[in-house]
Amino acid sequence: SSLHQNEFNSPQNLTVPSASSPVENSVKEPCTTPLSNDTLYSNTNSPSDSCVKPLCDAASEKKSQCNEGVKYVSSEGVKCGWGAFTPACLQFFNTPKGVLLFLCVASFLQGMIVNGFINTVITSIERRFDLHSYQSGLIASSYDIAACGCLTFVSYFGGNGHKPRWLGWGVLIMGVGSLVFALPHFTTSQYEVHLPKENGMCSSNQSMPCAESVSILSNYRFVFMLGQFLHGIGATPLYTLGVTYLDENVKSNYSPVYIAIFYTAAILGPAAGYLVGGMFLNIYTHIGKQMDLTPDNTLWVGAWWIGFLGAGAAALLTAIPILGYPRRLPGSQRYIIMRVSEAHQLKDGSQEMASDPAFGKTVKDLPRSLLLLLKNPTFIFLCLAGATEATLIAGMSTFGPKFLESQYSLSASEAATLFGYLVVPAGGGGTFLGGFIVNKFKLRCSRIIKLCLLCTVTSLLAVFIFFIHCPNMPMAGVTQMYDRRILLESSLNLTAACNTECDCLREIYSPVCGSDDIMYYSACYAGCKKKKSILDSGKTSDLHITPNLWLSY
């Protein structure tokens, strides 16, 4: 009867015949599939069963009537909170948008700290702690060394574990790393500079004490490296498990937009780091202390440490809500069911082994997992493409501001601000636009790769900008002798007849240009005893010029 049929189709009244039932040979046992709300759906033909039926086929499995490869959890176990503390007010954030919010804050802080503040303060900590360029480069590279070392471990075990907990602890470690990076400011003596009355001019009895403590200060590079190691360890789950967690808990057509917003926040972070860090560098490193120095002076050291304290505290606070998220968000099960695999299929059937729920649970499966990845040519070439792109970006972002300082005589804050203006439209706008295009035109994997290839080939045209350059001016005592002869020795030879009585300091590097088109290490090494100021009108005042030489700076 129709009543009996309605009762059979109803999930609440679903009846399954027992093994001893006499109707076993005449009526097939319906396959039931539990969903996240603990209800059971039958395998009968119904328009509402289109998403469930492919998972259950009574004729396909002999031992089990349902596909055991997909696991389901009850909605009761996906509440947001910490242990038993799951207040109702927190459930408002227990959505994909809530996760996206906190992950964007975390990625923003990571970008601001690692790719913003670090690159902004490189020249300042070099000056403050007497570091060489290769030492500061090693500090910047410590982040990548740590991330590379723990990447395999985090992605392998975190992928099968509780992703929000891995993410939360990672953000927490990153915050601790920022506090460690700022620690040398509070453990060293105050930065003091003793300058002669006429700074950089030719005068006698110039001296610069504290040369004895230079070697001690340079040892603080190991503290900076430790902070960078913690940054690398903490940020590793963010860009591996964070993207996966977002992708698993949203619809497949919304995933590109969510991931694009996530990466846009990560790229806007460095822009904010350059701009905010540049503002902090205009403040003297010891706040409130009166100094005769200005930010334009080569010996100026700004308050490089403020940004790390603020961002580190913000990262610690951001880690708390991330730690409270469940393993899966409510309602995410249906997205996993509907998702279509676009992975590279191997002819030897290895993907069937990888799809086994028991695969990847132990360390023994790690070599086999790596082998499966190495057999995937698409994955390998995408990794190589990302690595080469990261190499270019890392070098440019680390030493780009420093290049602007030396090439265009800019202060550290000015160079950082200009670099921030470059990163905002290029990085943030490009990333968000890419996600918008993927979602707008419904691009699948193959077409996404073609889009990346098109953008990469187009960007190659920008390489021709490097053919436009200005020749380096000859520098007296560095590239040539004072009498215009080429300097064959690799070491500096700054002493000449015009500055033998000046007692010039090599610590004061302030290059100036002469009317003879030669650059000098400083006004003192050029033999200038008094400043010459050049007014906007072109007139000069306060002249005291060495014969056949005028200086401007």
C-alpha positions in Angstrom: 0.0 0.0 0.0 1.0 3.6 -0.3 1.1 4.0 3.5 3.5 1.1 3.8 5.7 2.6 1.0 5.8 6.0 2.8 6.8 4.3 6.0 9.6 2.4 4.3 11.0 5.6 2.7 10.9 7.6 5.9 14.2 7.7 7.8 12.5 7.5 11.1 10.7 4.3 10.3 13.4 2.5 8.4 13.2 -1.2 8.9 16.0 -3.6 8.1 15.1 -7.4 7.9 17.2 -9.6 10.1 19.4 -12.4 8.8 16.8 -15.0 9.6 14.0 -13.2 8.0 12.0 -15.4 5.4 11.9 -12.4 3.0 15.7 -12.3 2.7 15.7 -13.7 -0.8 12.8 -11.6 -2.1 13.6 -8.1 -0.6 17.0 -6.6 -0.8 18.3 -5.1 2.4 18.3 -1.4 2.1 21.6 0.3 2.6 21.6 3.0 5.2 24.1 5.8 5.4 24.5 7.8 8.6 25.0 11.5 8.0 26.4 14.2 10.3 23.0 14.7 12.0 22.7 11.0 13.0 19.8 10.3 10.6 19.6 7.4 8.2 18.9 7.6 4.5 17.6 4.6 2.5 19.0 3.4 -0.8 15.6 3.6 -2.5 15.1 5.7 -5.6 14.3 9.3 -4.6 15.2 12.7 -6.0 16.7 13.6 -2.6 19.0 10.6 -2.6 21.2 11.7 -5.5 24.1 12.6 -3.3 23.8 9.5 -1.1 23.1 6.7 -3.5 26.5 6.4 -5.1 28.1 5.7 -1.7 25.9 2.7 -1.1 25.4 -0.1 -3.5 24.2 -3.4 -2.0 25.5 -5.4 -5.0 29.0 -3.9 -4.9 30.1 -5.1 -1.5 29.7 -8.6 -0.2 30.9 -8.1 3.4 29.6 -4.6 3.9 26.5 -3.0 2.4 28.0 0.6 2.6 31.2 2.2 1.6 33.4 2.2 4.7 36.0 4.6 3.1 34.0 7.7 4.2 33.7 8.3 7.9 31.0 10.4 9.5 30.8 12.2 12.8 27.9 13.4 14.8 27.1 17.1 14.8 27.2 16.9 18.6 31.0 16.5 18.5 31.8 19.5 16.3 31.2 22.3 18.8 33.6 25.1 19.1 35.3 25.3 22.5 38.1 24.1 24.7 37.4 20.7 26.2 34.1 20.7 28.0 33.9 24.4 27.8 31.7 25.1 24.7 29.6 28.1 25.4 26.8 28.9 23.0 28.2 32.3 22.1 31.2 30.7 20.5 29.2 28.7 18.1 28.6 31.8 16.1 32.2 31.5 14.9 31.9 27.7 14.3 31.5 28.3 10.5 33.8 28.4 7.5 33.7 32.2 7.6 34.7 32.2 11.3 37.7 29.9 10.5 38.6 32.1 7.6 38.6 35.2 9.8 41.1 33.8 12.4 43.2 32.1 9.7 43.4 35.4 7.8 44.5 37.2 11.0 47.2 34.6 11.6 48.4 34.7 8.0 48.4 38.5 8.1 50.5 38.5 11.3 52.9 35.9 9.8 53.4 38.0 6.6 53.8 41.2 8.6 56.4 39.6 10.9 58.5 37.4 8.7 58.2 39.2 5.3 57.6 42.7 6.6 59.3 43.6 9.9 62.3 41.3 9.3 63.1 42.8 5.9 62.5 46.3 7.2 64.8 46.1 10.2 67.7 44.2 8.5 69.8 47.4 8.1 69.0 48.6 11.6 70.0 45.4 13.4 73.1 45.3 11.2 74.1 48.7 12.5 73.0 48.1 16.1 74.7 44.7 16.5 77.6 45.2 14.1 76.5 42.4 11.7 77.7 41.7 8.2 75.4 41.3 5.2 76.0 37.5 5.1 75.1 37.3 8.8 71.9 39.2 8.3 71.2 37.0 5.2 71.6 33.9 7.4 69.1 35.4 9.9 66.6 35.9 7.2 67.2 32.3 5.8 66.7 30.7 9.2 63.0 30.9 8.8 63.1 28.8 5.6 65.6 26.4 7.0 63.3 25.6 10.0 60.2 25.5 7.8 61.8 23.1 5.4 63.0 20.9 8.2 59.6 20.3 9.8 57.5 20.6 6.7 57.3 16.8 6.0 56.6 16.0 9.7 53.9 18.6 10.1 52.1 18.0 6.9 52.2 14.2 7.2 51.0 13.8 10.8 49.0 17.0 11.0 47.0 16.0 7.9 45.7 12.9 9.7 45.4 14.6 13.1 43.4 17.4 14.6 44.3 20.3 12.2 43.0 23.2 14.3 45.2 22.1 17.2 48.2 22.0 14.9 47.4 25.4 13.6 46.8 26.9 17.0 50.0 25.6 18.4 51.9 26.8 15.3 50.5 30.3 15.7 51.4 30.2 19.4 55.0 29.2 18.6 55.2 31.9 16.0 54.2 34.5 18.6 56.9 33.3 21.0 59.4 33.6 18.2 58.5 37.3 17.7 59.1 37.9 21.4 62.4 36.1 21.3 63.4 38.2 18.2 62.8 41.4 20.2 64.7 40.2 23.3 68.2 41.5 22.4 66.9 45.1 22.7 66.2 44.5 26.4 69.3 42.6 27.3 71.9 44.9 25.8 73.2 48.2 27.0 71.9 51.4 25.5 73.0 52.4 22.0 75.2 55.4 22.2 77.0 57.3 19.5 79.8 59.8 20.1 80.2 62.1 17.2 82.6 65.0 16.7 81.1 68.5 16.6 81.3 68.6 12.8 79.9 65.2 11.9 81.8 63.7 9.0 84.1 66.7 8.5 87.8 66.7 8.5 88.8 67.5 12.1 91.4 66.1 14.4 91.0 63.9 17.5 88.0 62.0 16.3 87.3 58.9 18.2 84.6 56.3 18.5 84.6 54.3 21.7 82.9 50.9 22.3 84.9 49.1 19.6 85.6 46.5 22.3 82.0 45.5 22.6 81.5 45.0 18.9 82.3 41.3 18.9 80.0 40.7 21.8 77.0 42.4 20.2 77.5 40.4 17.0 76.8 37.2 19.0 73.2 38.2 19.3 72.7 37.0 15.8 72.1 33.6 17.3 69.2 34.9 19.3 67.8 36.4 16.1 68.3 33.0 14.4 66.4 31.3 17.2 63.5 33.7 16.8 63.4 33.0 13.1 63.6 29.2 13.7 60.5 29.5 15.9 58.8 31.7 13.2 59.5 28.9 10.6 58.2 26.1 12.9 55.1 28.0 13.8 54.2 29.1 10.2 54.6 25.7 8.7 51.1 24.4 9.6 49.5 27.6 8.6 50.2 27.2 4.8 49.9 23.4 4.7 47.1 22.4 7.1 45.3 25.8 7.0 44.6 25.6 3.3 43.5 22.0 3.6 41.2 22.7 6.5 39.5 25.5 4.6 39.2 23.3 1.5 37.6 20.4 3.4 34.9 22.5 5.1 33.5 24.6 2.2 31.9 23.8 -1.1 34.3 23.0 -4.0 33.2 26.1 -6.0 33.7 28.4 -3.0 37.1 27.0 -2.1 39.1 29.2 -4.5 37.5 32.3 -3.1 38.2 31.3 0.5 41.8 30.4 -0.3 42.3 33.6 -2.3 41.2 35.7 0.6 43.5 33.7 2.9 46.5 34.3 0.7 45.5 37.9 0.1 45.7 38.5 3.9 49.1 36.8 3.9 50.4 39.2 1.2 48.9 42.3 2.7 50.8 41.4 5.9 54.2 42.2 4.4 52.8 45.5 3.0 51.6 46.5 6.5 54.9 45.4 7.9 56.8 47.6 5.6 54.6 50.6 6.2 54.3 50.2 10.0 57.9 49.1 10.4 59.0 52.2 8.4 57.0 54.4 10.9 58.7 52.7 13.9 62.2 53.3 12.4 61.5 57.1 12.6 61.5 56.6 16.4 64.8 56.3 18.1 65.5 52.8 19.4 65.5 54.1 23.0 62.2 55.9 23.2 62.2 59.2 25.0 66.0 59.7 24.9 67.1 63.0 23.3 69.7 62.6 20.5 71.4 64.9 18.1 71.0 62.2 15.4 68.2 62.3 12.8 66.8 59.4 10.8 68.8 60.5 7.8 72.1 59.9 9.6 73.9 56.7 8.8 74.3 55.9 12.5 70.6 56.2 13.3 68.9 53.1 14.7 65.2 53.2 14.9 62.8 51.4 17.2 63.0 48.1 15.3 61.7 46.0 18.2 58.2 47.6 18.7 56.6 45.7 15.8 57.8 42.3 17.0 56.3 42.9 20.5 52.9 44.0 19.2 52.7 41.3 16.5 53.9 38.6 18.9 51.3 39.4 21.5 48.6 39.5 18.7 49.7 36.0 17.5 49.4 34.6 21.1 45.8 36.0 21.3 44.9 34.6 17.9 46.1 31.1 18.7 43.5 30.8 21.5 40.3 30.7 19.3 42.0 28.6 16.7 42.7 25.9 19.3 39.0 25.7 20.1 37.8 24.6 16.6 36.7 21.0 16.1 38.3 18.5 13.8 35.5 19.2 11.2 33.0 22.0 11.0 29.3 21.2 11.2 27.8 20.2 7.8 31.2 19.6 6.2 30.5 15.9 5.5 28.3 16.6 2.5 31.1 18.6 0.9 33.5 15.7 1.1 30.9 13.4 -0.4 30.2 15.7 -3.4 33.8 16.5 -4.1 35.2 15.1 -7.3 38.9 13.9 -7.4 41.1 15.6 -10.0 44.3 14.0 -8.9 46.8 12.5 -11.3 45.9 8.8 -11.7 48.8 6.3 -11.8 48.6 3.3 -14.0 49.9 0.9 -11.3 46.8 1.6 -9.2 48.7 3.2 -6.3 45.9 5.7 -5.8 43.8 2.9 -4.5 46.4 2.1 -1.8 46.5 5.8 -0.9 42.7 6.0 -0.6 42.7 3.3 2.1 41.6 4.9 5.4 44.3 3.0 7.3 47.1 4.3 5.0 49.2 7.2 6.4 48.5 6.5 10.1 52.1 5.4 11.0 55.6 6.4 10.2 56.0 3.2 8.2 53.8 4.7 5.4 55.9 7.8 5.1 58.4 6.5 2.5 55.6 5.1 0.4 53.8 8.4 0.6 56.8 10.3 -0.6 57.2 7.8 -3.4 53.6 8.4 -4.5 54.3 12.1 -4.6 57.4 11.7 -6.6 55.4 9.7 -9.2 53.1 12.6 -9.6 54.7 14.8 -12.4 52.1 17.6 -12.0 52.7 17.9 -8.3 56.5 17.9 -8.7 56.6 20.6 -11.4 54.2 22.8 -9.5 56.5 22.5 -6.5 59.5 23.5 -8.6 57.6 26.4 -10.0 56.7 27.6 -6.5 60.2 27.1 -5.3 61.7 29.2 -8.1 59.1 31.9 -7.5 59.8 31.9 -3.8 63.6 32.3 -4.5 63.0 35.5 -6.4 60.6 36.9 -3.9 62.7 36.1 -0.9 65.8 37.8 -2.3 63.9 40.9 -3.5 61.9 41.3 -0.2 65.0 40.8 2.0 67.5 43.1 0.3 65.2 45.3 -1.8 64.8 48.0 0.9 68.5 47.9 1.5 69.2 48.4 -2.2 66.9 51.4 -2.2 68.8 52.9 0.8 72.2 52.6 -0.8 71.3 53.3 -4.4 69.0 56.3 -3.9 70.3 57.6 -0.5 67.1 57.0 1.3 66.6 56.4 5.0 65.5 53.0 6.3 62.0 54.2 6.9 61.6 55.8 3.5 62.9 52.7 1.7 60.5 50.5 3.7 57.5 52.7 3.0 58.2 52.7 -0.7 58.6 49.0 -0.8 55.3 48.6 1.0 53.6 50.7 -1.7 54.9 48.2 -4.2 53.7 45.1 -2.4 50.1 46.2 -1.8 48.8 46.3 -5.4 51.1 43.7 -6.8 50.8 41.0 -4.1 47.4 41.5 -2.5 45.5 42.6 -5.7 47.0 39.8 -7.8 46.2 37.1 -5.3 42.6 38.2 -4.8 42.1 38.7 -8.6 43.4 35.1 -9.3 40.9 33.6 -6.9 38.1 35.7 -8.4 38.9 34.6 -11.9 39.0 30.9 -10.9 35.6 31.2 -9.2 34.1 33.4 -12.0 34.9 31.1 -14.9 34.6 27.9 -12.8 38.2 26.8 -13.7 39.3 23.3 -12.9 42.8 22.1 -12.2 44.1 21.9 -15.8 42.8 25.3 -16.7 44.2 26.8 -13.5 47.6 25.5 -14.3 47.3 27.0 -17.8 46.4 30.4 -16.3 49.4 30.2 -14.0 51.6 29.4 -17.1 50.2 32.4 -19.0 50.8 34.8 -16.1 54.4 33.5 -15.6 55.2 33.9 -19.3 53.8 37.4 -19.3 55.8 38.3 -16.2 59.0 37.3 -18.1 58.7 40.5 -20.1 59.5 42.5 -17.0 63.1 41.0 -17.0 64.0 43.5 -19.6 63.9 46.2 -16.9 67.2 45.0 -15.7 68.9 46.1 -18.9 68.1 49.7 -17.9 70.7 50.7 -15.4 73.0 53.6 -14.4 76.7 53.0 -14.4 78.4 53.0 -11.0 80.4 56.1 -10.2 84.1 55.5 -9.4 84.8 55.7 -5.7 88.1 57.0 -4.5 90.0 54.5 -2.5 87.5 51.7 -3.3 87.4 51.2 -7.1 90.2 53.6 -8.0 93.0 55.6 -6.4 92.6 59.3 -5.6 94.7 60.2 -8.6 92.3 58.2 -10.9 94.4 55.2 -11.2 92.6 51.8 -11.0 92.8 50.2 -7.6 94.1 46.6 -8.1 93.9 45.5 -4.5 90.7 44.2 -3.1 91.0 46.0 0.3 90.1 49.6 1.0 92.8 52.2 0.6 91.1 55.4 1.7 94.2 57.3 2.9 95.4 60.1 0.7 97.3 63.4 1.0 94.1 65.4 1.4 92.9 63.5 4.5 96.1 62.3 6.3 95.6 65.0 9.0 91.8 64.5 9.3 91.7 61.3 11.5 88.7 60.0 9.6 86.6 57.2 10.9 85.7 54.2 8.7 82.6 53.7 10.9 81.0 56.8 9.4 80.1 55.9 5.9 78.3 58.8 4.2 79.3 58.9 0.5 79.4 62.2 -1.3 79.9 63.2 -4.9 82.6 65.6 -6.1 82.7 68.0 -9.0 85.2 65.7 -10.6 82.6 63.0 -10.9 84.2 60.8 -8.2 82.4 59.5 -5.2 84.2 59.7 -1.8 83.7 57.5 1.2 82.7 60.5 3.3 83.3 64.2 3.4 86.1 63.7 5.8 88.0 61.4 3.4 87.4 64.0 0.7 89.3 66.5 2.9 86.3 68.8 3.4 86.6 70.8 6.6 83.2 72.5 6.4 79.8 71.8 5.0 78.5 73.4 1.8 74.8 73.6 1.6 73.0 73.8 -1.8 69.8 75.7 -1.8 66.8 75.0 -3.9 67.5 78.2 -5.9 70.9 76.9 -6.9 72.8 79.4 -4.8 75.3 78.3 -2.2 76.0 79.4 1.3 78.5 78.8 4.0 81.3 77.9 1.5 84.6 76.4 2.4 85.6 74.3 -0.5 88.7 72.2 -1.0 90.4 73.4 -4.3 88.8 72.0 -7.4 86.2 70.1 -5.4 82.6 70.7 -4.4 80.5 68.4 -2.3 76.8 67.8 -2.1 74.7 65.5 0.0 
